[in-house]
Amino acid sequence: MSHSIISIRSILPALIIGIAGTSAFAGDVSLSLSSREAYVGSPIQLQISINNANDYEQPTLPHVDGIEMRSAGTPSQSSQVTIINGRRSESRSVTLRYLITPRRAGTFEIPALTFKVDGKSVETEAIKIIATKSETGDLLFVELAGKKEKVFVGQPLDMTLRIYIKPYRDQEHKLTLSEGNMWNMISDQTSWGSFQSRIEELANNRQRPGGKEVLHDNGQGEERAYFMYEINANVYPTKSGKISGDDIQIVVNYPTALGRSRDPFGSFFDDSPFGGSLMSMPSSNRLSVTSSRPVVAEAIVDTTEVLPVPTKGRPADYRGAVGQYNIVTQASPVNVHAGDSITLNLGIVGTGPMELVQAPPLSELPELDKFKVSNQPLAGYVKDDSKVFSTTIRPRQAGITEIPAIPFSFFNPETEQFETVHSAPISITVEKAESLAMDAIVGAKSTVSKEQNKTQSTLTLEPSFINLDTPSVLTSQEPQAAWNWWLLFVILPPMAWLMTLVTRYRHWFAERLPSLRSPQNRCLTQISNAQDQSAVAAALLRYMRKLFPARRTTVIDESINESSSIIGAMRSAGLYELAAEAEALIEGLNHNHVGYGTHVDFEQQRADALDLVNRLAARMKSLSNRHIRRPHANMGQKSKRAKISQPVALLLGLGLALMTSTVMANDSTATGPVPTPQVLLNQEQREIIFSDANESYRDGLSLADTNVVDAKDQFLQAANKYQLLVNSGISNADLYFNLGNAYLQSDQLGRAIANYERALKLQPDNRQFQANLNAAQAMVQTADKPQDLSSPHKGLLLKLNNGNSVLTKMVGQQVILMVLVLASLTFWGLVILRTMGHKLSLWKFATLPGLLLMSSLVSMYLHTENTVQQGNAVIVEQHLPLHAGDGEQFAEVAVLDSAEGHRVQTLAHRGSWTQIQTNRGHIGWVPDHVLELL
C-alpha cells in the first residue's frame, strides 16, 4: 500500500508538469499596456508577447485620430530550458513593443490587432486609454511668426518658431538650470511639423538653437524671465487661410525635483547631441533630475494670411508652380527616322519649392501635335535650384525640322500674375521610316499564301512580313538536322573517279599493294617471286638498306660497293655472324649472276635468303632498345602519288572543312545570360494571346502608310505578346519568325536578328527565314573604327569575305549551290571519261567547270566559316560601353557605337553581367539585358 501511495505521489507532479508544459507550448499571444492613462505628448508602451511560435507576422498598426503609434524598436527574443526529473522542456517568446503618444486630451480606443502566428490568424482585444493634458501654466509658451502679412499657396514663407521655457529653480539646492539644460528637457515626442528638417540638420551637425534669457508675459499680464529659443525655416503653405501650426506640438519634461546621483552614466547633465552640461563636479556627487512631468504647448500663430492662387487668367498648362522659373530643353538624337524615339530632357530652374514642381503636360500641348508623346506623369529629380524631367517623343512623319519651344506656366507672387516662359526650339532631321519603307512592306499586303511561298520558283526571295497565324505556331519543334545535301556532290564524284581509277589501273595498283605491308613481308614476297639471283640480291639489299642505311655511290658496280657499306654497318651494330652470312650470300648471288665461279642451286640460295631475312628481323627485335638509324623512305614514289592526288585532296579537304564548319555552326555552346524564367500559361491563354498578337500586328500593317508612330506602337504590342508566348516555353520556328518581324517593324533590330537566327536553327533550309535575316542584317550599321589590317593574311581574308558577301547578295546562295552541283558533276564526269580512256582534252573542256567548282566551294566555305566566327549572342543596344569588370563601377575599356545587331562571342558570366568578345577583338563586360543569346 505504501508503495502505491509513493508511486501516485511521484507520478502526480509529473502529470501536472506535463499538462502545464503542453499548454505553454501551444503558442499563444498576450497584450499588455504600461498604463491606461497618459499625458498628452507623453508616450505609453504597448507590448505584445508571442510565446512558443515558429513563425509570426508583425501586426499592421491602425490609424487612430489623436493618437500617434510607432514601433519602439526591433522585436526582442528569449528562450528558456527547464529540466525537472530528467525531463527537458523548452519555451520561446518574442516581444513586440510599440509607443502610443496622445496628441490631444480625450478617451481613445485602440482597435483589435489581427495578424498571423504559425499560419493562423490571431486577434487581440481592443483597449481604451485616457489622455489628459498636463497643466502648462506659465512654464511653456510657443509662438509661430511669419515675416509677411500675406502669401499665396505654394509661395515660400520665412517662419520663426519661438519656444519660451521658464527656468527651473531648485529651492533645496539653491540651483537654477541653465538654458542648455532646459533645452535638453524637450522630449523626443515633440512634433516639429515644418521645422523637422531644420532640427535634424542641427542635430546632425551637433548643434542646437541658442537660447537667451528674455522677459515674457506669463499669461496673467505679468512679465517673467524665460529662456527663448528661436528656430528659422522656410515653409510652403499648402492650403489657403491663416497660417496653421496644428502640426507643431512642443513637449517638455519639466523638472520637479533634483537629487544626488552616484551613477556616472545616469546624470541628465552629460553632453547631448545639442551640447550643454549642467555643471562640472565629481561623477560620484552629481545632481540629476529625479522627477519631472510633461508639459505640452501648441504654437500660437500670428496673423499671416495664405491666399489661394487665382483661377482667373490661369493657363491651360499651369500645374501649380508658384515663384519665378525658367525652362531649358535638350534632345538626343536629332537625326532620326519617322517613329524613332527621341529622348527629351526638360530642366526647370526657379525660386519656388522645386520638389513640388511638376512637368508641363506635354501630351496636351498643341505645339507637340506632330509627335507621339506619353500621357503618363513624369517623375523628375531635384538638383540644387533646378528640377530635371526626362521623357521620349516620336515624330509621326518624315519632314519635321524642329522640336518646338516648350511652354512652362507659373504664378508670380510678386506681380500676382500668371506668366509663361518658353524653351528654345531644337532643330532635328526626320527621314522616312527605314524598316517600314522597305519594298517588302508592299508585299506584306498581298495575298500570297504560305504554300505559295514555299513553292516559289525564283532563285532568290524578297523578305516577307506576312506573319503566320496557323495553330501549329503554338506547337514546340525540335531542331532539324543541319544536313547540307549539296555536300554529296562534293564528295561522291571524286570517290567515283577514284573507283574508276583503281578499276582501270588495277594491275598497277596490285603490283604496289605490297608496299602497304611491312618491309619484312614485302621482302619475303619479292624473294619468293624472284626469277633469278639478281632479283633475290636486289630484294635482300633493299631490306637491309632499310635496316642499315648506307651512303650511295656513283661507281659502276654500285650494288657491290653498296653491299659492302651495308655489311660494314651491320658489323658496327654488332651483328658479326649475320653480316658474314649476308656478305657470303650476296657475293654468291652476284658471282653466279655474272657467270664465273661454281654454279649454286638457285632454290637453295632463295631458301638461304628467306632464312636470313627472318633471322635479321628477329635479331632487330631483340636490339629494339638500341637507337639504330632507320633509312629514309623513298620519296620518289610518294611524290608521284602526291602529284596525282593533289586536286582530289584539295577538293575533299574543302568539303571536309565545310562539314566541320557546319557542325560547329549548329553545335556552338553558349556561355552567357541565364534564360528568362518561363511564364506558366495554359493552352487557352496561349491561343488568346496569339490571337491578340496577330491582330495587333495586322493593325500595325494597316497603319504603316498613314501613321508611322501608331503603327510601331501596334508592332511593339505584338512583339510583347509573341515574346510572352516564347517565354511560356514554346520553341517554334514560325513563332520566332513572327517575333522577328514584329521586332524589326518596331525598330528593335538586334532582337529581330536574334529571332530570325532562332527560326533558322529550327528550320535551317527555310529560304524565307534566310531572306528576312539578310534584310535585317543589311540594316546593321558598320562600326566606326576600321578593322586591323596590319597582317596581309587578315587583309586578304577580309577582302575575300567582303567579296563573297557581295556575290551572295547579288546572285543568292541558291544560285551558288546550283553552280557548285553542276560544276562538280561536269568536272568529275569529264575526268572519269578521260580516265576510262576516252580521248578528250581536259584542259580544253574541264578548266571552266573546275574553276567554277573551286570558286563555289570557296564561297560556301567562307559563308559557313563566317557564320561560325560571328558569335553566339546579338547586341540589342546601339551605344554599348564595355567595362573591365562585372559592374558599372569598373572602368570602361571600350565604347561600341552602332553596335545593335552585331554578333559577339560570350566568354564568361557572373551575376547579371556577361563578358564578351567582339569580332574586332574587343573584350569587356556588359549587362545581360543588352544581349540576346542564340
Secondary structure, 3 states (H helix, E strand, C coil): CHHHHHHHHHHHHHHHHHHHHHHHCCCEEEEEECCCEEECCCCEEEEEEEECCCCECCCCCCCCCCEEEEECCCCEEEEEEEEECCEEEEEEEEEEEEEEEECCCEEEEECCCEEEECCEEEECCCEEEEEECCCCCCCEEEEEEECCCEEECCCCEEEEEEEEECCCEECCCCEECCHHHHHCCECCCCECHHHHHHHHHHHHCCCCCCEEEEEEECCCCCEEEEEEEEEEEEECCCCCEECCCCCCEEEEEEEEEEEEECCCCCCCCCCCCCCCCCCCCCHHHEEEEEEEEEEEEECEECCCEEECCCCCCCCCCCCCCECCEEEEEEEECCEEECCCCEEEEEEEEECCCHHHCCCCCHHHCHHHCCEEECCCCCCCEEECCEEEEEEEEEECCCCCCEECCCEEEEEECCCCEEEEEECCCEECEEECCCCCCCHHHHHHCCCCCHHHHHCCCCCCCCCCCCCCCCHHHHCCCCCCCCCCHHHHHHHHHHHHHHHHHHHHCHHHHHHHHHHHCCHHHHHHHHHHCCCCHHHHHHHHHHHHHHHCCCCCCCCCCHHHHHHHHHHHHHHHCCCHHHHHHHHHHHHHHHHHHHCCCCCCCHHHHHHHHHHHHHHHHHHHHHCCCCCCCCCCCCHHHHHHHHHHHHHHHHHHHHHHHHHHHHHHHHCCCCCCCCCCCCCCCCHHHHHHHHHHHHHHHHHHHHHCCCCHHHHHHHHHHHHHHHHHHHHCCCCCHHHHHHHHHHHHHCCCHHHHHHHHHHHHHHCCCCHHHHHHHHHHHCCCCCCCCCCCCCCHHHHHHHHHHHHHHHHHHHHCHHHHHHHHHHHHHHHHHHHHHHHCCCCCCHHHHCHHHHHHHHHHHHHHHHHHHHHHHCCCEEECCCCEEEECCCCCCCCEEEEECCCCCCEEEEEEEECCEEEEECCCCCEEEEEHHHEEEC
